Amino acid sequence: MTNLRVVTLNVWNTRGDAAARAALINAELRRLAPDVVALQEVLPDQLPELIEGTGLHGTHQAQTGATAPPHVDRYGGTAIATRWPHRVVEVLDQRGADAPDLPWLTPAALVPLPDLGDVLFIAPTTSFRLDMEAQRERQALALSDLDARHRTALPTIMAGDFNANPDAASIRYLTGRQSLSGRSTHFHDAWEVAGAGPGHTWCAENPNAAEDIGRLVRQPGHCSRFDYIFIGSPHAHPHAFAHVRDARLAFDKPVDGVWASDHYGVVADLEVGLLPT
């Protein structure tokens, strides 16, 4: 059995005081000492600074050789970082006729866990506008296909910014609560298993988020739970387990007046192992 700590955070590219925020994110990553990290809205030249001194191996979507989507230089892309050297097996482009300008790609990587073998790690970022749930539904279906193409015996880990609350169709589909296009799947929501409270990750109380919430939502005191860590189902991984022992927020309080991002991060502690045969 291996203990595994998973972290996801939307970095908020270079908005605000980018240097102070990067230093804070780096310090918190050092403190948390995660094994698997998903980062969203990060520019390629930000990634080395964010993971410096953490012992993590990082890959930015720009390093994968995939076609660069539009607006990456402004909004950043998706990156992953892992304790053990990983191997990217596919990079999913979630653009389409209904989402032509989505700048974020979804990397899928195999991460070797000591004495257990490879685990599939998927790091999505989906369409962000409140009226784009139809796009997110299509993207959720593509994520389940991506998992099916590369999953291993160990339960898949999928972490990122899904831009949808738990009652949205895309999230309900991923957690097995409803079908989409005649299809169904199931992942465990780590927060639902072991988190306490609403788990909001995008809140007007955070001054970094307040401007965009005022522009996109225009309702006072708005809070949403957009950031998730999902764990593959026993139905897809009958010979292994990934028990969620704890889930909590991170990067959710200012340090010396600096907020790390416009999102709060999520941390999950897992116990991963193979069942006896």
C-alpha positions in Angstrom: 0.0 0.0 0.0 1.2 3.6 -0.8 0.0 6.8 0.8 -0.6 9.4 -1.9 -1.3 13.1 -1.5 -3.0 14.8 -4.4 -3.3 18.6 -4.9 -5.2 20.7 -7.5 -5.0 24.5 -7.9 -6.0 27.0 -10.5 -2.9 29.3 -10.6 -4.7 32.3 -12.2 -1.9 32.8 -14.7 0.0 36.1 -14.1 -2.9 38.3 -12.9 -2.5 40.4 -9.7 0.9 40.4 -7.9 2.2 37.4 -9.8 5.6 37.3 -8.2 4.2 37.3 -4.6 1.5 34.8 -5.5 4.1 32.4 -7.1 6.3 32.6 -4.1 3.3 31.8 -1.8 2.2 28.9 -4.0 5.7 27.5 -4.0 6.0 27.7 -0.2 2.7 26.0 0.3 3.6 23.2 -2.2 6.8 22.7 -0.2 4.8 22.5 3.0 2.1 20.2 1.7 4.7 17.9 0.0 2.2 16.4 -2.5 2.9 13.4 -4.7 0.6 14.3 -7.6 -0.4 17.9 -8.6 -2.7 19.4 -11.2 -2.2 23.0 -12.0 -4.5 25.1 -14.2 -4.0 28.5 -15.9 -0.3 28.4 -15.6 2.1 29.8 -18.2 5.0 27.6 -19.3 7.7 29.8 -17.7 5.8 29.9 -14.4 5.9 26.1 -13.8 9.6 25.8 -12.8 9.2 28.6 -10.3 6.1 27.1 -8.8 7.7 23.6 -8.2 11.2 24.7 -7.4 12.6 22.8 -4.4 9.6 20.5 -4.2 11.2 17.5 -5.7 8.4 17.3 -8.2 8.8 16.5 -11.9 6.7 18.9 -14.0 5.2 18.9 -17.5 3.4 21.8 -19.1 1.0 21.3 -22.0 3.3 23.4 -24.1 6.0 20.7 -23.7 3.8 18.0 -25.2 4.1 18.9 -28.8 0.4 19.3 -29.2 -1.0 22.2 -31.2 -1.0 25.4 -29.1 -4.6 26.6 -28.6 -5.4 30.3 -28.7 -4.9 32.7 -25.8 -2.4 30.4 -24.0 0.0 33.3 -23.6 -2.7 35.2 -21.8 -4.6 32.6 -19.8 -2.0 29.9 -19.5 -2.4 26.2 -19.9 -2.6 23.0 -17.8 0.4 21.5 -16.1 1.1 18.4 -14.0 3.8 17.6 -11.4 4.5 14.3 -9.8 6.9 12.9 -7.1 8.1 10.2 -9.5 8.9 10.8 -13.2 5.7 10.4 -15.2 5.0 9.6 -18.9 2.4 11.6 -20.8 0.4 9.1 -22.8 -2.1 11.5 -24.4 -3.0 15.2 -24.4 -6.7 15.8 -25.1 -7.8 18.9 -26.9 -11.3 19.7 -25.6 -12.1 22.4 -28.2 -14.9 21.9 -30.7 -17.5 23.8 -32.7 -19.1 24.7 -29.4 -15.8 25.7 -27.7 -13.4 26.9 -30.4 -11.3 29.2 -28.1 -10.6 26.9 -25.1 -6.9 27.5 -24.3 -6.5 24.5 -21.9 -5.5 21.0 -22.9 -6.0 17.9 -20.7 -2.8 15.9 -20.2 -3.1 12.2 -19.2 0.0 10.6 -17.7 1.1 7.3 -16.2 2.7 7.8 -12.8 4.8 4.9 -11.4 3.9 4.3 -7.7 6.5 2.4 -5.7 5.8 -1.4 -5.5 2.3 -1.0 -7.1 2.8 0.0 -10.8 1.5 2.8 -12.9 -1.6 4.9 -12.0 -3.3 7.1 -14.6 -3.4 10.8 -13.7 -5.7 13.1 -15.8 -5.7 16.9 -15.3 -8.7 18.6 -17.0 -9.8 22.2 -17.3 -13.2 22.5 -18.8 -15.2 25.4 -20.3 -15.7 28.2 -17.8 -18.8 30.3 -18.6 -21.9 29.7 -16.6 -23.9 29.0 -19.8 -21.5 26.4 -21.2 -22.8 23.3 -19.4 -23.5 21.6 -22.8 -19.8 21.9 -23.6 -18.9 20.6 -20.2 -21.1 17.6 -20.8 -19.4 16.8 -24.0 -16.0 17.3 -22.3 -17.0 15.0 -19.4 -17.9 12.3 -21.9 -14.5 12.8 -23.6 -12.8 12.5 -20.2 -14.4 9.1 -19.5 -13.2 7.9 -22.9 -9.7 9.2 -22.2 -9.7 7.2 -18.9 -11.0 4.1 -20.7 -8.2 4.3 -23.2 -5.4 4.4 -20.7 -6.6 3.2 -17.3 -4.5 0.8 -15.3 -5.3 -1.7 -12.5 -4.9 1.1 -10.0 -7.8 3.6 -9.7 -7.5 6.5 -12.0 -6.9 9.9 -10.4 -8.5 12.9 -12.1 -8.0 16.4 -10.7 -8.6 19.9 -12.0 -10.9 22.9 -12.5 -14.2 21.6 -13.8 -16.0 25.0 -13.7 -19.2 23.3 -12.5 -21.0 22.8 -9.2 -21.7 19.3 -7.9 -25.3 19.5 -9.1 -24.3 20.2 -12.7 -24.9 17.5 -15.3 -21.2 17.1 -16.1 -20.4 16.4 -12.5 -23.4 14.3 -11.9 -22.3 12.2 -14.9 -18.8 11.7 -13.6 -20.1 10.7 -10.1 -22.6 8.2 -11.5 -25.7 10.2 -10.7 -27.0 10.5 -14.3 -26.4 9.4 -17.8 -25.3 11.6 -20.7 -26.1 10.6 -24.3 -27.1 7.2 -23.2 -23.8 6.6 -21.4 -22.8 6.4 -17.7 -19.6 6.2 -15.6 -18.6 6.5 -12.0 -15.8 8.3 -10.1 -15.6 9.0 -6.4 -15.6 12.7 -5.5 -12.9 12.9 -2.8 -14.5 15.9 -1.1 -17.8 14.1 -0.9 -16.0 11.1 0.7 -13.9 12.9 3.3 -14.3 16.7 3.1 -16.1 18.9 5.6 -18.5 21.7 4.8 -19.4 23.0 1.3 -15.9 22.9 -0.1 -16.3 26.1 -2.1 -13.3 27.0 -4.2 -14.3 30.1 -6.0 -15.8 32.7 -3.7 -16.4 36.5 -3.6 -14.7 36.6 -0.2 -11.4 36.2 -2.1 -10.5 39.6 -3.5 -8.7 37.9 -6.4 -12.0 36.3 -7.4 -14.3 39.2 -6.7 -13.8 41.1 -10.0 -14.5 38.1 -12.2 -17.5 37.0 -10.0 -18.8 40.6 -10.3 -18.4 40.4 -14.1 -19.6 36.8 -14.8 -22.1 36.2 -12.0 -23.2 39.6 -10.8 -24.7 38.3 -7.6 -23.4 39.3 -4.1 -21.6 36.8 -1.9 -21.4 34.1 -4.6 -19.5 30.9 -3.9 -19.0 27.8 -6.0 -17.3 24.4 -5.8 -15.5 24.1 -9.1 -12.3 22.2 -8.2 -12.3 18.5 -7.7 -10.3 15.4 -7.1 -11.9 12.3 -8.6 -11.0 8.7 -7.9 -11.7 5.8 -10.3 -14.5 3.4 -9.4 -14.2 -0.1 -8.2 -16.3 -1.1 -11.2 -13.5 0.0 -13.5 -10.7 -1.2 -11.1 -11.9 -4.4 -9.4 -8.5 -5.5 -8.2 -7.3 -2.3 -6.5 -8.4 0.4 -4.1 -7.8 4.1 -3.4 -9.3 5.0 -0.1 -9.8 8.7 0.5 -8.7 9.4 4.0 -8.9 13.2 4.1 -9.9 16.0 1.8 -9.5 19.7 2.6 -9.0 23.1 1.1 -5.6 24.7 0.6 -4.4 28.1 -0.6 -7.6 29.4 0.9 -6.2 32.1 3.3 -4.1 35.2 2.7 -0.5 35.3 3.9 0.7 38.8 4.7 -2.2 40.1 2.7 -1.4 38.0 -0.4 -4.0 35.5 -1.7 -2.4 32.7 -3.7 -5.0 32.6 -6.5 -8.6 33.5 -7.4 -9.4 29.8 -6.6 -8.8 27.8 -3.5 -7.0 24.5 -4.0 -8.1 21.0 -2.9 -5.9 18.4 -1.2 -6.8 14.7 -0.8 -4.9 12.0 1.0 -5.3 8.5 -0.4 -4.3 5.0 0.6 -3.7 3.2 -2.7 -3.1 -0.6 -3.0 -3.8 -3.8 -4.8 -6.3 -6.3 -3.5 -5.1 -9.9 -2.8 -5.8 -12.3 -5.6 
